[in-house]
Amino acid sequence: MGQQHCFHAPGEKSDFLGWRIGRKGRTEIVYENYNATRFVWRADFEGNADLRLDEALSLSVNAGHERVIATLFEELKKRAIAIELI
């Protein structure tokens, strides 16, 4: 509890990353950039991944505008969190 589940990259062209629980009770990761391009992935993992997700998303938005998605994929892989685009 008290965790941040939404992260905004610093700067003028800020990207947004967040995670939520979808209607079917599955965890979803949401990305949106300053051009309103939006991606939603369904996350698949073992156990409780709240802290792992928060850490991966936080590191990703701080990687710089051009690298947010690439860094997100790297950080999720390190934490054994698989994703599927929906």
SEKOL-748899 format. One line per 4 residues: their letters; for each residue x, y, z of N, C-alpha, C, O. Coordinates in steps of 0.001 Angstrom, whole numbers, plus 500000, padded with zeros to 6 digits. Layout:
<nodes>
a	X:Y:Z:X:Y:Z:X:Y:Z:X:Y:Z ~ ...
</nodes>
This chain:
<nodes>
mgqq	500825:498820:500000:500000:500000:500000:500871:501246:500000:502017:501212:500449 ~ 500328:502333:499500:501103:503549:499395:502068:503521:498225:502974:504351:498157 ~ 501896:502590:497309:502780:502488:496159:502283:503380:495038:501086:503632:494897 ~ 503229:503848:494248:502866:504646:493088:502762:503705:491895:503694:502950:491615
hcfh	501650:503746:491203:501444:502859:490074:501449:503607:488750:501232:502998:487703 ~ 501693:504909:488772:501747:505725:487559:503021:506544:487596:503389:507099:488631 ~ 503693:506616:486451:504966:507311:486383:505001:508178:485132:504588:507745:484057 ~ 505496:509407:485277:505635:510333:484162:507109:510654:483991:507809:510952:484959
apge	507573:510592:482750:508953:510953:482457:509122:512457:482621:508200:513219:482329 ~ 510274:512886:483079:510512:514327:483198:510704:514961:481821:511056:514282:480857 ~ 510472:516241:481744:510719:516972:480506:509450:517367:479784:508339:517052:480211 ~ 509643:518070:478672:508517:518569:477887:507715:517451:477236:506484:517475:477253
ksdf	508400:516485:476669:507740:515379:475971:507614:514213:476938:508283:513193:476777 ~ 506781:514357:477915:506716:513336:478952:505890:512133:478531:504791:512258:477990 ~ 506451:510976:478794:505775:509714:478574:505121:509290:479878:505549:509686:480962 ~ 504083:508484:479756:503358:507970:480911:503461:506452:480902:503281:505818:479862
lgwr	503748:505876:482054:503686:504438:482257:502921:504187:483537:503127:504878:484535 ~ 502055:503219:483516:501309:502863:484708:500830:501431:484611:500864:500820:483543 ~ 500389:500909:485723:499787:499587:485678:498484:499600:486451:498283:500398:487367 ~ 497612:498698:486058:496272:498638:486627:495795:497195:486609:496396:496330:485973
igrk	494720:496960:487311:494050:495666:487258:492879:495831:486298:492011:496678:486510 ~ 492856:495018:485241:491810:495102:484223:490492:494515:484703:490388:494031:485830 ~ 489496:494563:483845:488149:494088:484192:488114:492605:484549:487284:492170:485348 ~ 489015:491839:483957:489036:490393:484227:489996:490035:485354:490283:488859:485578
grte	490492:491041:486063:491352:490800:487211:492806:490559:486861:493578:490130:487719 ~ 493201:490823:485623:494584:490628:485196:495320:491966:485220:494719:493018:485004 ~ 496603:491915:485480:497414:493122:485526:497722:493595:484115:498093:492801:483251 ~ 497564:494902:483886:497836:495507:482587:498809:496673:482763:498728:497425:483734
ivye	499723:496808:481812:500671:497916:481795:500243:498860:480669:499999:498422:479545 ~ 500154:500147:480974:499697:501143:480006:500835:502124:479742:501465:502631:480670 ~ 501087:502384:478451:502079:503371:478024:501387:504377:477124:500602:504004:476252 ~ 501674:505647:477334:501175:506697:476444:502251:507766:476321:502867:508161:477311
nyna	502470:508233:475082:503471:509280:474899:502796:510610:474609:501570:510707:474577 ~ 503612:511628:474399:503091:512989:474199:502280:513128:472926:501518:514086:472796 ~ 502415:512203:471978:501612:512223:470748:500313:511442:470908:499594:511233:469931 ~ 500013:511020:472099:498816:510239:472428:498844:508847:471800:497792:508251:471572
trfv	500038:508326:471520:500177:506933:471109:500052:506091:472367:500728:506347:473363 ~ 499188:505089:472321:498920:504293:473507:499110:502818:473220:498679:502308:472186 ~ 499770:502136:474163:499925:500687:474121:499474:500133:475459:499706:500739:476506 ~ 498824:498973:475416:498424:498276:476635:498897:496834:476508:498623:496158:475517
wrad	499610:496379:477529:500089:495003:477561:499490:494290:478767:499305:494893:479824 ~ 499195:493029:478608:498768:492184:479722:500034:491555:480299:500840:490991:479559 ~ 500209:491649:481599:501398:491112:482269:501103:489732:482827:500009:489467:483326 ~ 502094:488861:482735:501971:487503:483252:503192:487216:484116:504328:487330:483655
fegn	502957:486848:485357:504057:486630:486295:503611:485701:487405:502419:485475:487611 ~ 504586:485173:488111:504324:484323:489269:504370:485172:490536:505219:486053:490669 ~ 503471:484909:491447:503475:485588:492730:503040:487044:492639:502410:487469:491671 ~ 503393:487787:493668:503034:489194:493769:504131:490033:493120:505281:489987:493557
adlr	503799:490783:492105:504800:491562:491365:504635:493060:491545:505237:493824:490791 ~ 503848:493515:492507:503604:494948:492672:504902:495754:492744:505079:496713:491992 ~ 505794:495375:493628:507038:496129:493793:507938:495988:492575:508603:496946:492180 ~ 507966:494813:491983:508792:494598:490788:508278:495451:489631:509074:496036:488897
ldea	506974:495526:489461:506395:496351:488403:506677:497832:488639:507093:498537:487720 ~ 506458:498300:489848:506711:499703:490169:508158:500077:489866:508425:501125:489277 ~ 509088:499220:490271:510498:499494:490047:510832:499507:488551:511553:500391:488089 ~ 510319:498547:487799:510581:498475:486356:510028:499703:485638:510708:500268:484781
lsls	508820:500122:485967:508208:501278:485323:508941:502564:485684:509158:503418:484824 ~ 509318:502707:486933:510034:503897:487380:511367:504036:486653:511699:505122:486178 ~ 512127:502963:486561:513409:503000:485859:513216:503296:484379:514037:503986:483773 ~ 512163:502793:483804:511905:502972:482371:511615:504422:482007:512155:504925:481022
vnag	510782:505099:482773:510460:506495:482434:511641:507415:482666:511721:508482:482058 ~ 512548:507027:483525:513728:507853:483779:514853:507576:482795:515911:508197:482892 ~ 514654:506659:481848:515685:506298:480871:515799:507327:479752:516756:507296:478979 ~ 514852:508217:479660:514867:509201:478579:513801:508879:477555:513459:507715:477346
herv	513281:509905:476922:512136:509783:476023:512315:508715:474945:511388:507948:474687 ~ 513472:508651:474320:513672:507739:473202:513778:506287:473643:513657:505396:472803 ~ 513996:506013:474912:514282:504670:475377:513245:504087:476337:513498:503038:476930 ~ 512118:504711:476505:511163:504246:477519:510695:502815:477242:510764:501968:478133
iatl	510231:502536:476050:509697:501206:475761:510808:500157:475761:510634:499072:476318 ~ 511936:500468:475148:513052:499519:475123:513513:499189:476541:513762:498028:476864 ~ 513623:500202:477373:514034:499978:478761:512970:499209:479523:513297:498363:480355 ~ 511700:499491:479254:510620:498745:479898:510752:497257:479604:510671:496433:480515
feel	510954:496910:478340:511093:495497:477975:512284:494851:478684:512184:493723:479166 ~ 513409:495565:478746:514602:495052:479432:514337:494824:480919:514685:493779:481468 ~ 513717:495815:481562:513468:495721:483001:512461:494622:483336:512613:493936:484347 ~ 511444:494448:482510:510470:493381:482754:511117:492014:482576:510832:491087:483334
kkra	511978:491886:481587:512678:490619:481348:513553:490259:482548:513587:489102:482966 ~ 514259:491242:483102:515103:491021:484282:514285:490481:485456:514790:489713:486276 ~ 513027:490887:485527:512168:490519:486659:511239:489343:486348:510332:489038:487122 ~ 511471:488692:485217:510681:487517:484801:509193:487843:484697:508347:487054:485119
iaie	508880:489011:484130:507504:489411:483912:507274:489410:482404:507843:490229:481683 ~ 506447:488498:481936:506140:488405:480515:504969:489323:480204:504090:489533:481039 ~ 504968:489875:478978:503868:490753:478577:503354:490334:477206:504062:489729:476401 ~ 502093:490682:476979:501420:490404:475708:500630:491648:475337:499848:492157:476140
li	500834:492139:474114:500120:493322:473638:498629:493016:473466:498260:492003:472873 ~ 497781:493903:473991:496326:493727:473806:495756:494932:473102:494552:494988:472849
</nodes>
